[in-house]
Amino acid sequence: MVLQCKVVPAKLISGNMQSTTKDTDEYDILLHENLSQFKEELANCSKFAEELSAGIDIFVNDAFSQSHRILASTVGITRFCSACVAGFHFEEALHQVKNVMETNKKPYIAIIGGGKLIEKAAALHFLASRCDGLVFVGMMAFQIMHALGLAIPTKLVEHGAFEEALKIIQFAKLRSIPVLFPKDFWCMNNHIPNQLELYPAQSILDGWLPIDIGPKSLNEISSLLSECEKILWVGPVKFSLSSQDTGGASKLAKMLDELNQRNCDVTVVGNTACKALMNGSSSVSIHHIVDNVSVVWEILKRRKLPGLVALDRAYPYEIDWNAIYTDPTRFLVVDIGSGISSNLAIAYMLLVYYI
């Protein structure tokens, strides 16, 4: 709308991009359907990528949330374009992730939610090497408790995670940084779905499962964070898919909002954590939010992002745009993406609207 361009949907038929309108003069941009429905997209098929790039000179990737995946529309396509660059959203999100990696402010505390400790062990070791304290508020908390020799329900133990959890604890001890885990939980029983009970972490009764952290846990977290200059919150707080809400995430979000107002640098990663913060906050800048948690976990593991590596490293300094874009009637392709849903879009736009 800012550029006053007319956008029409397009479909990929037999490898050819076709608009849903017959008159090609009626539009400026072709917006492609969801590419994730094509197996060639997910397989990074070279032929499919070449078909997507037909007639294209310049590729702009603004799908940062898909940069950890190897897709035809974000990686394969770069082989067939003269210039491949990052879009504004991509660049801003990358800047926010870079901020997570820096230790320019201390104390720096990481609040870690979610599960699958084994998959994220390398990232947790990295955080333990950079941060001044780790706070576990998701399913990984039970693996830390298990490694410390505390009694937890057997069904909450992640198979094979004991050794990695113990290594994280030992490394944190070596650096003399605290490792916090919840001391109490709100729990539910499937046989009594409308009833919630508060249990100490080591005294959860059989048949009851944790769904959220309790007030004692929140108070301990608040005490640790009170003097922080920088905080990273990555991953969800809840422990199950239950619709019951005891407000653990919203209370944590409110806590971080108050710290942010005192000039604490707060970065929140992941859809669930971001929603909690946005719903309960009016001060945290949108620039401190990264919605896709998978990309950040990959970066924290010190892995390269395929979608980023595929772009021209010289941009924006050494590309001769006049040499690359010699025909103003040809098109520019932009992959704008839309988060975890993989609802990728291909937009064809005349360069005249950009320069």
N, C-alpha and C positions, 0 to 999 in steps of 0.2 A: 504493500500500500504506500509506503514511503516513496518508492520509486515509480509509483503509478503504473505498475506492470499488470497485465492481464494474465492470470494463471489458469491453466486448464489441466485436468488429469490426463495421464497417458498410460498406456498398457504396453507391455513387452510381448509382442506376438511373433513367434518364429524368429526370435533374435533381433527384431526390428522395433524401434521405438515409434509408437503411433499415438497420435492424439485422439481424443474422443470427438473432436470436431473435424469437419471436412475441410474447412477453409484455414490454411496455415497462416493467413494474415490476421486471424482473429485472436491470436495470443502472442505473448512475449516469452512465457515460461511454460515448459512442460513439467508437470509434477508427477513423478513415477509412483506406481503402486508399491505395496510392501514387498521388498525384494527377498525377504526371508522365506517366502513360500517357494522360492526356486532352489532346488538342491545344488544347482551350479553356483549360486551365490555363497552358500555355506561351505562349498568345497573349493572356493577360490579358483573356479574353472577359468583357464586362460582364454578360451574361446568366448565364454560368456562375458568376461571383462572387456575383451576387444569389441564385442557387439555393443556393450554399454558406452564405450568410448568413441563410437563411430562419429566422425566429423568433429571431434572435440580437440581443442588445443590446450586449454587450461583446466585443471582439476582442482577444486577447492574442497578440502575435507573439513567439515564442521561437526562431524559425528565423534566427538571425543569419547563418548560413552561406549563406542564400539571399537576403540583403538587397540584394545587388548585381544581382539579377534582377528583372524586372517580371512577376510571376505573379498569377494571379487569386486565389490563396489567401493572398497576402501584401500585394498592392497593391490590386487591384480590389475585394476584399471590404471594404476600409475605407470605401468610399463608402456602404455600406448598414448600418453599425453606428453606434450612438450614441456609443460610446467605443472608441478604438483605442490600445492601450498596449503597451509592451515588457515581455517576461517577464524573469525573473531571469537566465537564461542570456544572453539578448540584451544586457541591461544590463551584465553582467560582461564579456562579450566586447568590447563597445564601450569599456568602461573600459580594457581591455588595449591596444586599438588606439590610444586616446588617449595612453597611456603611450609608445607607439612614436613619436608625433609630438613629444613634449616633449624638450627638451634641458636638462633640469635637472641632469644629471650628465655630466661630461666627464673624460677623452676618451670619445666616443661613436662606436663603430665599427659599420658595417653589413656583414654577411656575406651576399653575394647569390648565390643558386643559380638553377638553371633556365635557360631560354632565351627566345627571342623578344624581343630587345632593343628592336626598333622599337616593339612594343606597349607596352613598359614604360618608354620613354624619359622621359616626363614624370615618372614615379615616381622614376626614377634621378636626374633633375635635382633633384628635391625632396630626396632623401636626401643628395645631394652638397652641398646648401645647408644641411642641418641637422647632418650627421655630421662627425666629425673624421678620417674615413678610410673607404674602400670596399674590400672584399675580395671579388673575384669568384671563385666556386668552381664555377660551372656552365657551361653552353654559352655564356652571355654573355661568359665570360672570353676566348673565342676572338675575339669581335668587338672587344674591347678590344685584344687582341694585334695583330689585323689593322690596327686604326686606328693603332697605334704603329709599324707598318711591319715587324712581325715575321712570319717565315714560318710559315704554318699550312696544314694540308691543305685543299685547295680545297673539299672536300665539307663542311667545318665552317664555311664562311663563310656568314653569313646575308645573303641578297640585300637590298641597300638599307640595311643597318645601319651602314655605314662612317661616314657623315656624323654620325649621332646618337652613335655611340661616340666619335668625335673631339670632338664638342661636350662630352660628359661629361668627357673627359680634360682638355680645355682649361679647363673651369670648375673642375675639381678643382685644376688647376695654379694658377689665379687665386686660389683660396682657400688654397693651400699645404697641401693635404691629400693624403696618400698614396693611390694606387690600386694595390692588389696583385692579381696574377693568378698562377695556378699556374706553377711553374718546372719541374715534372716531373709525368709522368702514368703510371699503370698502364694498359697498352694490351693489346688482344687482337686476334687475327686470326681471321676466320671460318673460315679453312682449317685453323687449329690451335686449335680451341675450348678445349682444356684447358690451354693455355699462356699465361701472362701475362708481359709484358716491361715494364721500367721505362725510359721514354725522357725525355730533356730536352724541354721544351716546344717548342723550335724544331727538334727532330731526330726527329720522328715519321716512321717509314718508311712508304712506300706499302703499303697493305693492312692497316695497323694503325690501330685507332681507340681513343681514350681512353675508359676506363670509370670512372676515379677519380683523385683527386689523389694525388701521391706524397709520400714522407717529407720531402723538401726543402721542398715547399710547405707542409706541415703545420708544420714547424719555423719557417718565416718568419711564418706566421700566428700561431703561439704567441708569437713574439717581439713582434709588434705588439700583441697582445691583453693582454700581461702587465700593463700599467699601466692598462688600461681600467676605467672606472667604470660603463659602460653598453654593452651589445651587443645588436644585433638580428641574428638569423639568419633569413632568409626564402628559401625555395626549396630544392630538392634539390641534393646535391653530385654525384651520379652523372651521367655523360654519355650513357649508353645504357641500353637495357632488358635488358642482360645480367644473368644470374643470378649471375655471378661477383662476389664480395664481397671487396674488399681492405681493408675496414674504415675507409675515409676518413671516412665520416659518423659512425661510432661513436667514432673517435679525436677528431674535432672536438667531438662531444657530451661526451666525457670532459673535454676541455680546458675547455669552457664550464661544466661541472659544478664543476670545481675553482675556477674564477674566481667562480662563484656562491657557493661556500662562503666566499669572501673578501669577500663583500658586494658583488660586482659585480652590477648589475641586468641580468639576461639575459632576453630575450624571444625565443621561437622561434615561427615562423609556417610552416604547411604540414604536411600529414600525414606526409610522408617525414621531414622534420626533427624533427617532434614525436615520432615513433616512435623515432628514433635517440636522442633525448634521454631519453625515458622508459625505454628499455631499458637505458641505461647510467648512469642517475642515480637517486639516492634523495633528493636535496636540493632540486632545482629545483621550486618550487611550481607546482601545476597552474594557478595564476592567472597564470603567465607564459607560457602556451601558447595560441595561437590556431590551430585546426586548418585553417581554410579560407584558403588563400593568395590565392584570387581576390578575395575581399572586401577584403583588406588592400591588394592592388595597386591596386584601384579607389580606395581612400581616399588612398593615396600619390600617385595621379594628381590628387588634389584634386577628385574627382568626388563628386557626391551619391549616396547609396545610396537607390534607390527604396523599398525596404522600410522604411527609417528615416524618410524624408521623409513617407511616408503616415501615420505615427502622429501622434497628438495631441501637439502641442508643449507643451500646458499640463500634461500629466500629470507628477507626481502632485499638483500644487498647486491647480489652479483648476477641477477637475471636480466638479460636484455629483452624487455617486453616487446619492443618494436620488431626485433628479429623473430620472436616466437609468434606473435599475434599480428600477422601481416594482412589477414583478410577480415575486415570488420563484419562480414556477412556470416562468418562461421560462429559457432556457439561456444559457450563456457559451460562446463558441467560442475555442479555443486552438490556434494553429498551432505545433507544437513542432519540426517539422523533424528531419532527421537527416543533415546534412552534404552532401557533394558528390553523393551518390547521388540527391538530390532526393526522398527518401522522406518526403514531407510527410504530416503527419497532422492531422486535424481532430477535436478532442475536445470533446464537449458535457458541461458540468459545471454542477451547480446552484451558484449563487453562495454558498449557505449554507456550503459547504466552505471558502470563502476568507475569510469574515468572521465 
